[in-house]
Amino acid sequence: MAGSSTMTVEVALPPEQAEAAVYQAFLQAGLESVAGGGGVMRGSVGMSWASWGEQVSATIGHGPQGAVVQLHSQSALPTTLIDFGRNRKNLEKVVAAMRGLAPVV
């Protein structure tokens, strides 16, 4: 399995508004080809000297305090065994951008 990382955060917004905040957070985090709708968002990180790129996704659903956002980042190259923390850093960038857009619980 390719290197990957998963993170779950709660946002004190209705899921529809949380989805819009996730979209903006993906853009602010520097993700490319951002698209989504219906509670799912996808974006990608291009190739660099340290990686062949990563695919980032978010699933937005109802939660006890508004919306639950499950973020997932995985290496674009399926044979990648070690990601050197790239996937975790991608998710941390998205969450940091979300903090400026919505109340993250």
For each residue, the residues with C-beta under 8 A, 3 or more apart:
1: 4
2: 74 75 76 77 78 79 80 81 83
3: 74 75 80 81 82 83 86 87
4: 1 72 73 74 75 83 87
5: 72 73 74 83 87 88 90 91
6: 70 71 72 73 91
7: 70 71 72 88 91 92 95
8: 68 69 70 71
9: 68 69 71 95 98 104 105
10: 63 64 65 66 67 68 69 104 105
11: 18 21 63 66 67 68 69 98 102 103 104 105
12: 65 66 102 103 104 105
13: 17 18 21 66 67 102 103
14: 17 18 66 67
15: 18 19 39 60 61 62 66 67
16: 19 20
17: 13 14 20 21 67 102
18: 11 13 14 15 21 22 60 66 67 69 102
19: 15 16 22 23 36 37 39 41 60 67
20: 16 17 23 24
21: 11 13 17 18 24 25 98 101 102
22: 18 19 25 26 36 41 58 60 69 94 98
23: 19 20 26 27 34 36 41
24: 20 21 27 28 97 101
25: 21 22 28 29 94 95 97 98 101
26: 22 23 29 31 34 41 43 56 58 94 97
27: 23 24 30 31 34
28: 24 25 97 100 101
29: 25 26 90 93 94 96 97
30: 27 45 93
31: 26 27 34 43 44 45 56 90 94
32: 43 44 45 46
33: 42 43 44
34: 23 26 27 31 41 42 43
35: 41 42 43
36: 19 22 23 40 41 42 58
37: 19 40
38:
39: 15 19 59 60 61
40: 36 37 57 58 59 60
41: 19 22 23 26 34 35 36 57 58 60
42: 33 34 35 36 55 56 57 58
43: 26 31 32 33 34 35 55 56 57
44: 31 32 33 53 54 55 56 76
45: 30 31 32 48 51 53 54 56 73 86 90
46: 32 53
47: 51 52 53
48: 45 51 53
49:
50: 84 86
51: 45 47 48 54 75 76 80 83 84 86
52: 47 75 76 77 80
53: 44 45 46 47 48 75 76 77
54: 44 45 51 73 74 75 76 83 86 87 90
55: 42 43 44 73 74 75 76
56: 26 31 42 43 44 45 71 72 73 90 91 94
57: 40 41 42 43 71 72 73
58: 22 26 36 40 41 42 69 70 71 72 94
59: 39 40 69 70 72
60: 15 18 19 22 39 40 41 67 68 69
61: 15 39 67 68 70
62: 15 67 68
63: 10 11 66 67 68
64: 10
65: 10 12 105
66: 10 11 12 13 14 15 18 63 105
67: 10 11 13 14 15 17 18 19 60 61 62 63
68: 8 9 10 11 60 61 62 63
69: 8 9 10 11 18 22 58 59 60 98
70: 6 7 8 58 59 61
71: 6 7 8 9 56 57 58 91 94 95
72: 4 5 6 7 56 57 58 59 91
73: 4 5 6 45 54 55 56 57 86 87 88 90 91
74: 2 3 4 5 54 55 87
75: 2 3 4 51 52 53 54 55 78 80 83 86 87
76: 2 44 51 52 53 54 55 80
77: 2 52 53 80
78: 2 75
79: 2
80: 2 3 51 52 75 76 77 83
81: 2 3
82: 3
83: 2 3 4 5 51 54 75 80 86 87 88
84: 50 51
85: 88 89
86: 3 45 50 51 54 73 75 83 89 90
87: 3 4 5 54 73 74 75 83 90 91
88: 5 7 73 83 85 91 92
89: 85 86 92 93
90: 5 29 31 45 54 56 73 86 87 93 94
91: 5 6 7 56 71 72 73 87 88 94 95
92: 7 88 89 95 96
93: 29 30 89 90 96 97
94: 22 25 26 29 31 56 58 71 90 91 97 98
95: 7 9 25 71 91 92 98 99 104
96: 29 92 93 99 100
97: 24 25 26 28 29 93 94 100 101
98: 9 11 21 22 25 69 94 95 101 102 104
99: 95 96 102 104
100: 28 96 97
101: 21 24 25 28 97 98
102: 11 12 13 17 18 21 98 99
103: 11 12 13
104: 9 10 11 12 95 98 99
105: 9 10 11 12 65 66
